Amino acid sequence: MEVRLQAQEDEITLLKSSLADALRRIHVHDQLLPLLKQQLIAVGLMVTLSSSSSSAYPGPGCGGSIPTRELQTVLSPANSTSSSGRTPRRRRPGGQSIKMFIRGRPITMYVPSNIHNYEDLKMELPSERLVLDWVYGYRGRDCRDNLFFLPTGEAVYFIACVIVLYHINKRTQRHYLKHTDCVRCLTLHPDKVRVASGQTAGMDKDGKPLQSCVHIWDSNTLVTLQQIGLGTFQRGVGSLAFSFADSGAFLSVIDDSNEHMLSVWDCTKGTKQAEIKSTNEAVFAVGFSPTDSNIIVTCGKSHVYFWTLSAGQFTKKQGIFGKYKKPKFIQCFVFGLTGDVLTGDSEGNILTWGKSAADVKTLGKGAKETFQIMRQTRAHEGSVFTLCSLQGGALLSGGGKDRKIIRWSADLAPETECEIPERLGTVRTIAVVDEGEFLVGTTRNAILRGTFSDGFVAIVQGHVDEMWGLATHPSQNIFLTCGHDRQVCLWNTEDHSMDWCITLEEYGLCADFCPSGSVVSVGLSTGRWVVLDLLTKEVLSDSTDGNEQLSVMRYSPDGSFLAVGSHDNFIYIYSVTESGRCYSRLGKCNGHSSFITHLDWSKDGKYIMSNSGDYEILYWEIGDGCKLLRNRFESKDREWASYTCVLGFHVMGVWLEGSDGTDINALCRSHSERVVAVADDFCKVHLFQYPCPKLKAPSHKYEGHGSHVTNVRFTHNDSHLLSMGGKDTCILQWRVVRGGAGSSRERLPSASSTSTSSPEPAAS
């Protein structure tokens, strides 16, 4: 009865909510109807765009709620109504305003004086295009066996939707870009040329599930040879392995469904040969016996299974732990020279498994042979995350807690070991460059290169948690990032390296360089913000405004002021002296009814334009205090030093039909004021012309991120655009090129001398 009563109360609550929403909509329409009639009579001109309710993208990483979507614009004479749409005012001759409605809220934007006929404005694709130049980061924190070394001298690995081929000596990148959602696994064919990669299923922006698949592709040409299992794998692909005994004729796949389906596919034909439910427990790895393609091994949570495939049917035998302690996880395995299987587990042991004759006495007549532990070798403190076979039967193992890499002889005698630095995480996977040199992927999303004698250095680094803060230097080819992992990192766009990285006490959400170029301010999650010296990394200033997270830091064009936007609805203004080394509170802007999201300074450094969480556009005069400008009409012709506010007349066209107000996370106008880049909630980067004041404006759209894109920024000379993913922990560096207008929607195009992308870009 209590359960049924609670269910009824929940239903009543939902009904009340729906009724309140319906009443709100009716009220809004009742308010608008007289206004629209008045405008039709006075001007005879109206443009209306509306959309029905739809869902935000709730897929992996591309997060969001499922709100009611409304986007509507109305063209009207300037000041025929107030910003609230209620009180008529005296009309100024020759002026017009645009009313844009998001989720029922009217947003008034005034048409600048130099636009005489809004209806005649033409929205075109920009001549500028983006080309993927570099990918920063690696997905090591939650993936296994995803790092391989190719005969071409390239390391192959993935992050977000991009598979990177990084030449470790030439320091160049190529990119395989045919995946439509986050890549989850990777394996190398015995010919060392072909690669198989699997992706997660994900969802589209309307909440509809997308189909997962496996791509088999040529690492020399980046041409897709086969697409396997489209629509077959539930939720995504977790593990892959090519067969060896028949020169890689077959591919085994474990999907991410509840049953972790095991399937075997013909690599040439792309047809399924067999399929079976594996287990309801997590599966970490799959592999063929090197001598018999009919024998497959899988391992995972508390199990290791030995599968035999005959006439399209699987039979399964479970590894028997017997007198040995059953570990919580079997993390990895390799095949030994004698046909034995060696597993690494969460207890720090390497277990050697072999076939055992049937125990008829104990198990009775008809008992079959079993796979049992022949030997237990203590290897690491904490988990054994990876095992890597070497020529001659030697073995490498990588430990979790102890961060050690150990070389073992063929008879499992330890020969040598080394330890990777703590700040770079624990060992996740190992790839052999040659007999003495290795690549190591870590749980801190780093790739290390080194030897036992010389140690290891990072050649790829990245963030390990959601990122929001991004700033580009005013005169140098460097940029700064910060995120929920509490790391603040300075990157170089020319040599594609991390200059330095520090860890703060709280996580960073926003940042901006002082125009002097010598310091950078970083806003944190607690209302605290710090100013860092770029050369020494020293904290020059440490202040706190409120006790809520900071969302935007922005210096005035001459560097004499700093504006700090907070989730407590205030903008704090500081006077800045000594080239950004000294700060004193000037005042705070009080007038927003929700948290600050974006703000920009005017070119003369006297005014601020700001947006908030409830879609307000406010203007402020900054002088002796922080004065809210009540008459927003007077700001319509003001010129802005930067344009990062997502709401405003000049960027109204970047909003898609049906947007709910949270679909655009960030935007940035180029310094040339020719284009505006947009980071949306659906994993896309857009490039629009600037200004872009009309809805349904066309844009170039680029894919690569596997999560909501949180920020975009142009470099100081507009040569590159940087985009930042949220959950995918990926930073993409795009080269800005001039060219004719082409397709308005495309996969990432081919790249430059330092970056080659997949040919034959597929339409999304």
KAJO-V151624 format. One record per residue. N is the residue number from 0. SS is DSSP state (hx for helix, st for strand, lp for the rest). BURIAL is + if it has 24 or more other ideal C-beta (glycine too) atoms within 12 Angstrom, else -. D_CENTER is the distance of its C-alpha to the mean C-alpha in whole Angstrom. Layout:
N_SS_BURIAL_D_CENTER / N_SS_BURIAL_D_CENTER
This chain:
0_lp_-_46 / 1_hx_-_43 / 2_hx_-_40 / 3_hx_-_42 / 4_hx_-_42 / 5_hx_-_39 / 6_hx_-_38 / 7_hx_-_40 / 8_hx_-_39 / 9_hx_-_35 / 10_hx_-_36 / 11_hx_-_39 / 12_hx_-_36 / 13_hx_-_34 / 14_hx_-_37 / 15_hx_-_37 / 16_hx_-_34 / 17_hx_-_34 / 18_hx_-_37 / 19_hx_-_36 / 20_hx_-_33 / 21_hx_-_36 / 22_hx_-_38 / 23_hx_-_36 / 24_hx_-_35 / 25_hx_-_39 / 26_hx_-_40 / 27_hx_+_37 / 28_hx_-_39 / 29_hx_-_42 / 30_hx_-_41 / 31_hx_+_40 / 32_hx_-_43 / 33_hx_-_46 / 34_hx_+_43 / 35_hx_+_43 / 36_hx_-_46 / 37_hx_-_47 / 38_hx_+_45 / 39_hx_-_46 / 40_hx_-_50 / 41_hx_-_49 / 42_lp_+_47 / 43_lp_-_47 / 44_lp_-_43 / 45_lp_+_40 / 46_lp_+_37 / 47_lp_-_35 / 48_lp_+_32 / 49_lp_+_30 / 50_lp_+_28 / 51_lp_-_29 / 52_lp_-_27 / 53_lp_+_23 / 54_lp_+_20 / 55_lp_+_17 / 56_lp_+_14 / 57_lp_-_14 / 58_lp_+_12 / 59_lp_+_10 / 60_lp_+_7 / 61_lp_+_8 / 62_lp_+_11 / 63_lp_+_14 / 64_lp_-_18 / 65_lp_-_20 / 66_lp_+_22 / 67_lp_+_25 / 68_lp_+_24 / 69_lp_+_27 / 70_st_+_27 / 71_st_+_30 / 72_st_+_32 / 73_st_+_36 / 74_st_+_37 / 75_st_+_40 / 76_st_+_43 / 77_lp_+_41 / 78_lp_+_43 / 79_lp_+_44 / 80_lp_+_42 / 81_lp_-_41 / 82_lp_+_37 / 83_lp_-_38 / 84_lp_+_39 / 85_lp_-_43 / 86_lp_-_45 / 87_lp_-_47 / 88_lp_-_47 / 89_lp_-_49 / 90_lp_-_48 / 91_lp_-_47 / 92_lp_-_48 / 93_lp_-_46 / 94_lp_+_43 / 95_st_+_40 / 96_st_+_37 / 97_st_+_34 / 98_st_+_33 / 99_st_+_30 / 100_st_+_30 / 101_st_+_26 / 102_lp_+_27 / 103_lp_+_31 / 104_st_+_30 / 105_st_+_32 / 106_st_+_31 / 107_st_+_33 / 108_st_+_32 / 109_st_+_35 / 110_lp_+_36 / 111_lp_+_37 / 112_lp_-_40 / 113_lp_-_40 / 114_lp_+_39 / 115_lp_-_42 / 116_lp_-_41 / 117_hx_+_37 / 118_hx_-_38 / 119_hx_-_38 / 120_lp_+_35 / 121_lp_-_33 / 122_lp_+_30 / 123_lp_-_29 / 124_lp_+_26 / 125_lp_+_25 / 126_lp_-_27 / 127_st_+_24 / 128_st_+_21 / 129_st_+_18 / 130_st_+_18 / 131_st_+_15 / 132_st_+_17 / 133_st_+_15 / 134_st_+_12 / 135_st_+_11 / 136_lp_+_10 / 137_lp_+_11 / 138_lp_+_11 / 139_lp_+_14 / 140_lp_+_14 / 141_lp_+_14 / 142_lp_+_15 / 143_lp_+_19 / 144_lp_+_21 / 145_lp_+_18 / 146_lp_+_19 / 147_st_+_22 / 148_st_+_25 / 149_lp_+_26 / 150_lp_-_30 / 151_lp_+_28 / 152_lp_-_27 / 153_st_+_24 / 154_st_+_21 / 155_st_+_19 / 156_st_+_16 / 157_st_+_12 / 158_st_+_8 / 159_lp_+_6 / 160_lp_+_9 / 161_st_+_11 / 162_st_+_14 / 163_st_+_15 / 164_st_+_19 / 165_st_+_20 / 166_st_+_23 / 167_lp_+_24 / 168_lp_-_27 / 169_lp_-_27 / 170_lp_-_23 / 171_st_+_22 / 172_st_+_19 / 173_st_+_19 / 174_st_+_16 / 175_st_+_17 / 176_lp_+_15 / 177_lp_+_17 / 178_lp_+_14 / 179_lp_+_13 / 180_lp_+_10 / 181_lp_+_9 / 182_st_+_12 / 183_st_+_13 / 184_st_+_17 / 185_st_+_19 / 186_st_+_22 / 187_st_+_25 / 188_lp_+_28 / 189_lp_+_31 / 190_lp_-_32 / 191_lp_+_29 / 192_lp_+_28 / 193_st_+_27 / 194_st_+_23 / 195_st_+_22 / 196_st_+_18 / 197_st_+_17 / 198_st_+_14 / 199_st_+_14 / 200_lp_+_15 / 201_lp_+_13 / 202_st_+_15 / 203_lp_-_15 / 204_lp_+_15 / 205_lp_-_19 / 206_lp_-_18 / 207_lp_-_20 / 208_st_-_19 / 209_lp_+_18 / 210_lp_+_19 / 211_lp_+_18 / 212_lp_+_20 / 213_st_+_21 / 214_st_+_21 / 215_st_+_24 / 216_st_+_24 / 217_st_+_26 / 218_lp_+_24 / 219_lp_-_27 / 220_lp_-_26 / 221_lp_+_23 / 222_lp_-_25 / 223_st_+_24 / 224_st_+_27 / 225_st_+_26 / 226_st_+_24 / 227_st_+_25 / 228_lp_+_25 / 229_lp_-_23 / 230_lp_-_24 / 231_lp_+_25 / 232_lp_+_23 / 233_lp_+_22 / 234_lp_+_18 / 235_st_+_17 / 236_st_+_19 / 237_st_+_19 / 238_st_+_21 / 239_st_+_23 / 240_st_+_26 / 241_st_+_29 / 242_lp_+_32 / 243_lp_+_35 / 244_lp_-_38 / 245_lp_-_38 / 246_lp_-_36 / 247_lp_+_33 / 248_lp_+_34 / 249_st_+_32 / 250_st_+_29 / 251_st_+_28 / 252_st_+_25 / 253_st_+_24 / 254_st_+_22 / 255_lp_+_20 / 256_lp_+_23 / 257_lp_-_25 / 258_lp_-_28 / 259_lp_+_26 / 260_lp_+_28 / 261_st_+_29 / 262_st_+_29 / 263_st_+_31 / 264_st_+_31 / 265_st_+_33 / 266_lp_+_31 / 267_lp_-_33 / 268_lp_-_34 / 269_lp_+_30 / 270_lp_-_32 / 271_st_+_32 / 272_st_+_35 / 273_st_+_35 / 274_st_+_33 / 275_st_+_33 / 276_lp_-_32 / 277_lp_+_31 / 278_lp_+_30 / 279_lp_-_29 / 280_lp_-_28 / 281_lp_+_24 / 282_st_+_25 / 283_st_+_23 / 284_st_+_25 / 285_st_+_27 / 286_st_+_30 / 287_st_+_33 / 288_lp_+_36 / 289_lp_+_37 / 290_lp_-_40 / 291_lp_-_40 / 292_lp_+_37 / 293_lp_+_39 / 294_st_+_37 / 295_st_+_34 / 296_st_+_33 / 297_st_+_30 / 298_st_+_29 / 299_st_+_27 / 300_st_+_28 / 301_lp_+_32 / 302_st_+_33 / 303_st_+_33 / 304_st_+_34 / 305_st_+_37 / 306_st_+_37 / 307_st_+_39 / 308_st_+_39 / 309_st_-_42 / 310_lp_-_43 / 311_lp_-_40 / 312_st_-_40 / 313_st_+_38 / 314_st_-_40 / 315_st_+_38 / 316_st_+_40 / 317_st_+_38 / 318_lp_+_39 / 319_st_+_41 / 320_lp_+_41 / 321_lp_-_44 / 322_lp_-_46 / 323_lp_-_42 / 324_lp_-_40 / 325_lp_-_37 / 326_lp_+_34 / 327_lp_-_31 / 328_st_+_28 / 329_st_+_29 / 330_st_+_26 / 331_st_+_27 / 332_st_+_30 / 333_st_+_32 / 334_st_+_35 / 335_lp_+_38 / 336_lp_-_41 / 337_lp_-_43 / 338_lp_-_41 / 339_lp_+_40 / 340_st_+_37 / 341_st_+_35 / 342_st_+_33 / 343_st_+_31 / 344_st_+_31 / 345_lp_+_29 / 346_lp_+_33 / 347_lp_+_33 / 348_st_+_35 / 349_st_+_35 / 350_st_+_37 / 351_st_+_39 / 352_st_+_40 / 353_st_+_43 / 354_st_+_45 / 355_st_-_48 / 356_lp_-_51 / 357_lp_-_52 / 358_lp_-_53 / 359_hx_-_56 / 360_hx_-_58 / 361_hx_-_55 / 362_hx_-_53 / 363_lp_-_56 / 364_lp_-_57 / 365_lp_-_55 / 366_lp_-_52 / 367_lp_-_49 / 368_lp_-_48 / 369_st_+_45 / 370_st_+_42 / 371_st_+_43 / 372_st_+_42 / 373_st_+_44 / 374_st_-_43 / 375_st_+_41 / 376_st_+_40 / 377_st_-_38 / 378_lp_+_35 / 379_lp_+_33 / 380_lp_-_33 / 381_lp_+_30 / 382_lp_+_28 / 383_st_+_28 / 384_st_+_25 / 385_st_+_26 / 386_st_+_29 / 387_st_+_30 / 388_st_+_33 / 389_lp_+_35 / 390_hx_-_38 / 391_hx_-_41 / 392_hx_-_40 / 393_lp_+_38 / 394_st_+_35 / 395_st_+_32 / 396_st_+_30 / 397_st_+_27 / 398_st_+_28 / 399_lp_+_25 / 400_lp_-_27 / 401_lp_+_30 / 402_lp_+_27 / 403_st_+_30 / 404_st_+_30 / 405_st_+_33 / 406_st_+_35 / 407_st_+_38 / 408_lp_-_41 / 409_lp_-_42 / 410_lp_-_44 / 411_lp_+_41 / 412_lp_-_42 / 413_st_-_40 / 414_st_-_41 / 415_st_-_38 / 416_st_-_35 / 417_st_+_33 / 418_st_+_30 / 419_lp_+_27 / 420_lp_-_26 / 421_hx_-_25 / 422_hx_-_22 / 423_hx_+_20 / 424_lp_+_20 / 425_lp_+_22 / 426_st_+_23 / 427_st_+_21 / 428_st_+_22 / 429_st_+_24 / 430_st_+_25 / 431_st_+_29 / 432_lp_+_29 / 433_lp_-_33 / 434_lp_-_35 / 435_lp_-_35 / 436_lp_+_31 / 437_st_+_28 / 438_st_+_24 / 439_st_+_22 / 440_st_+_19 / 441_st_+_18 / 442_lp_+_17 / 443_lp_+_16 / 444_lp_+_13 / 445_lp_+_16 / 446_st_+_18 / 447_st_+_22 / 448_st_+_25 / 449_st_+_29 / 450_st_-_32 / 451_lp_-_34 / 452_lp_-_36 / 453_lp_-_34 / 454_st_-_31 / 455_st_+_27 / 456_st_-_25 / 457_st_+_21 / 458_st_+_21 / 459_st_+_17 / 460_lp_+_15 / 461_lp_+_12 / 462_lp_+_11 / 463_lp_+_11 / 464_lp_+_10 / 465_lp_+_8 / 466_st_+_8 / 467_st_+_10 / 468_st_+_13 / 469_st_+_14 / 470_st_+_17 / 471_st_+_19 / 472_lp_+_23 / 473_lp_+_25 / 474_lp_-_27 / 475_lp_+_26 / 476_lp_+_23 / 477_st_+_21 / 478_st_+_18 / 479_st_+_17 / 480_st_+_14 / 481_st_+_14 / 482_st_+_12 / 483_lp_+_13 / 484_lp_+_14 / 485_lp_+_17 / 486_st_+_16 / 487_st_+_17 / 488_st_+_17 / 489_st_+_19 / 490_st_+_18 / 491_st_+_20 / 492_lp_+_19 / 493_lp_-_22 / 494_lp_-_22 / 495_lp_+_19 / 496_st_+_19 / 497_st_+_19 / 498_st_+_22 / 499_st_+_22 / 500_st_+_20 / 501_st_+_21 / 502_st_-_21 / 503_lp_+_22 / 504_lp_-_23 / 505_lp_+_21 / 506_lp_+_17 / 507_st_+_17 / 508_st_+_15 / 509_st_+_17 / 510_st_+_19 / 511_st_+_21 / 512_st_+_24 / 513_lp_+_27 / 514_lp_+_29 / 515_lp_+_31 / 516_lp_+_28 / 517_lp_+_29 / 518_st_+_27 / 519_st_+_24 / 520_st_+_24 / 521_st_+_21 / 522_st_+_21 / 523_st_+_20 / 524_lp_+_20 / 525_lp_+_24 / 526_lp_+_25 / 527_st_+_26 / 528_st_+_25 / 529_st_+_26 / 530_st_+_27 / 531_st_+_26 / 532_st_+_28 / 533_lp_+_26 / 534_lp_-_29 / 535_lp_-_30 / 536_lp_-_27 / 537_lp_-_30 / 538_st_-_29 / 539_st_+_32 / 540_st_+_31 / 541_st_-_30 / 542_st_+_30 / 543_st_-_29 / 544_lp_+_30 / 545_lp_+_30 / 546_lp_-_28 / 547_lp_+_25 / 548_lp_+_21 / 549_st_+_21 / 550_st_+_19 / 551_st_+_20 / 552_st_+_22 / 553_st_+_24 / 554_st_+_27 / 555_lp_+_30 / 556_lp_+_31 / 557_lp_-_34 / 558_lp_+_32 / 559_lp_+_35 / 560_st_+_33 / 561_st_+_29 / 562_st_+_28 / 563_st_+_26 / 564_st_+_24 / 565_st_+_24 / 566_lp_+_23 / 567_lp_+_27 / 568_lp_+_28 / 569_lp_+_29 / 570_st_+_29 / 571_st_+_30 / 572_st_+_32 / 573_st_+_33 / 574_st_+_36 / 575_st_+_35 / 576_st_-_37 / 577_hx_-_37 / 578_hx_-_35 / 579_hx_+_32 / 580_lp_+_34 / 581_st_-_36 / 582_st_+_35 / 583_st_-_37 / 584_st_-_36 / 585_st_+_37 / 586_st_+_36 / 587_st_+_34 / 588_st_+_33 / 589_lp_-_34 / 590_lp_+_34 / 591_lp_+_30 / 592_lp_-_30 / 593_lp_+_27 / 594_lp_+_24 / 595_st_+_23 / 596_st_+_20 / 597_st_+_21 / 598_st_+_24 / 599_st_+_26 / 600_st_+_29 / 601_st_+_32 / 602_lp_-_33 / 603_lp_-_36 / 604_lp_+_34 / 605_lp_+_36 / 606_st_+_34 / 607_st_+_31 / 608_st_+_29 / 609_st_+_26 / 610_st_+_24 / 611_st_+_24 / 612_lp_+_22 / 613_lp_-_25 / 614_lp_+_25 / 615_lp_+_28 / 616_st_+_29 / 617_st_+_31 / 618_st_+_33 / 619_st_+_34 / 620_st_+_37 / 621_st_+_37 / 622_lp_-_40 / 623_lp_-_42 / 624_lp_-_40 / 625_st_+_37 / 626_st_-_39 / 627_st_+_37 / 628_lp_+_38 / 629_lp_-_39 / 630_lp_-_40 / 631_hx_+_37 / 632_hx_+_39 / 633_hx_-_40 / 634_hx_+_36 / 635_lp_+_36 / 636_lp_-_37 / 637_lp_+_35 / 638_lp_+_33 / 639_st_+_30 / 640_lp_+_29 / 641_lp_+_25 / 642_lp_+_24 / 643_lp_+_20 / 644_lp_+_22 / 645_lp_+_20 / 646_lp_+_24 / 647_lp_+_27 / 648_hx_+_29 / 649_hx_+_28 / 650_hx_+_24 / 651_hx_+_25 / 652_hx_+_25 / 653_hx_+_21 / 654_lp_+_21 / 655_lp_+_21 / 656_lp_+_24 / 657_lp_+_23 / 658_lp_+_21 / 659_lp_+_21 / 660_lp_+_20 / 661_lp_+_17 / 662_lp_+_15 / 663_st_+_15 / 664_st_+_13 / 665_st_+_14 / 666_st_+_16 / 667_st_+_18 / 668_st_+_22 / 669_lp_+_23 / 670_lp_+_26 / 671_lp_-_28 / 672_lp_-_27 / 673_lp_-_27 / 674_st_+_23 / 675_st_+_21 / 676_st_+_17 / 677_st_+_15 / 678_st_+_11 / 679_st_+_11 / 680_lp_+_10 / 681_lp_+_10 / 682_lp_+_7 / 683_lp_+_10 / 684_st_+_12 / 685_st_+_15 / 686_st_+_18 / 687_st_+_21 / 688_st_+_25 / 689_lp_+_26 / 690_lp_+_28 / 691_lp_+_26 / 692_lp_+_29 / 693_lp_+_29 / 694_lp_+_27 / 695_lp_+_26 / 696_lp_+_25 / 697_lp_+_24 / 698_lp_+_21 / 699_st_+_19 / 700_st_+_16 / 701_st_+_13 / 702_lp_+_11 / 703_lp_+_9 / 704_lp_+_5 / 705_lp_+_5 / 706_lp_+_4 / 707_lp_+_6 / 708_st_+_6 / 709_st_+_8 / 710_st_+_11 / 711_st_+_12 / 712_st_+_16 / 713_st_+_18 / 714_lp_+_20 / 715_lp_+_24 / 716_lp_-_25 / 717_lp_+_23 / 718_lp_+_23 / 719_st_+_19 / 720_st_+_16 / 721_st_+_13 / 722_st_+_9 / 723_st_+_7 / 724_st_+_3 / 725_lp_+_4 / 726_lp_+_5 / 727_lp_+_3 / 728_lp_+_5 / 729_lp_+_5 / 730_st_+_8 / 731_st_+_10 / 732_st_+_13 / 733_st_+_15 / 734_st_+_19 / 735_st_+_21 / 736_st_+_24 / 737_st_-_27 / 738_lp_-_28 / 739_lp_-_29 / 740_lp_-_28 / 741_lp_-_26 / 742_lp_-_25 / 743_lp_-_23 / 744_lp_-_20 / 745_lp_+_19 / 746_lp_+_16 / 747_lp_+_15 / 748_lp_+_19 / 749_lp_+_21 / 750_lp_+_21 / 751_lp_+_23 / 752_lp_-_25 / 753_lp_+_23 / 754_st_+_20 / 755_st_+_21 / 756_st_+_19 / 757_lp_+_20 / 758_lp_-_23 / 759_lp_-_24 / 760_lp_+_21 / 761_lp_-_21 / 762_lp_-_21 / 763_lp_+_18
